[in-house]
Amino acid sequence: MPRFDETDFKILRAVQGDATLSSAQVAEQVGMSQSPAWRRMAHLEEAGAIKKRVTLIDRHVVGLHFMVYVLIRLKDQTQKTVDEFQSRVRAIPEIVQCHMLMGDIDFMLLAITEDLEAYHKLLREEISRIPGVNGIDSRVVVEETKSTTELPLNGLGKMSKETQPDEVLARSIHRPVGTPTK
C-alpha cells in the first residue's frame, strides 16, 4: 500500500473540494511550487488515491427527484448468485451505489429516479428480475440532510516517520506487532 505524507493529504483535500484546480492553484493552496505539486498529483493518480475527476450534478435541477434505498436479500450467497447479482446491478444506471452487507440483508442499493412511478418500473422490470433475488424492501428518502463525496482526510498523514502503519493498527487493537490473528 502506498504511503502518503501530510503534503499529499493537503493536496487530496484541495482537489476533492474542487477537481478543476490547476496544479498552480493546488501548489498555492498547499504552500509549494507548481512543479513539485504537479509531480505529487501525478503520483497520487498513479497510486490510485485519485481515481478520476468528475463534475457533480444537482439531481433535482436535472429532474431526478426520487431517491430510495433498496434492501436486497438473495436466495443464497453462493459465488455464482452474488457475481450475477453484482454484474446485473452494475449495468443499471439508476442504481448509483451498491454495498454488500453483513447480517440479514445481503445488499443495500441506492437508486435515483425521476419519481415514484419510474422507481416502481425499475423495481418491476429490472431489480426484481435479477436471478437470485429473494426479497426486496424499499426505504424512500424523505429529506437529504447531508450528501458529500469528500472523505474525512483531516489528521491523516500526520504520523511520525518512525511510526509504521502496521504498528498503529496493532496498537489500535491492543495486539503487539507480529502477533498472529485468529
KACOR-V39677 format. One line per field, one symbol per residue. ss: DSSP state (a for helix, b for strand, c for the rest). A space follows every 50 residues. Layout:
# KACOR-V39677
ss=???
This chain:
# KACOR-V39677
ss=cccccaaaaaaaaaaaacccccaaaaaaaacccaaaaaaaaaaaaacccc cccccccccccccccbbbbbbbbbccccaaaaaaaaaaaaccccbbbbbb ccccccbbbbbbbccaaaaaaaaaacaaacccbbbbbbbbcccccccccc ccccccccccccccaaaaaaaacccccccccc
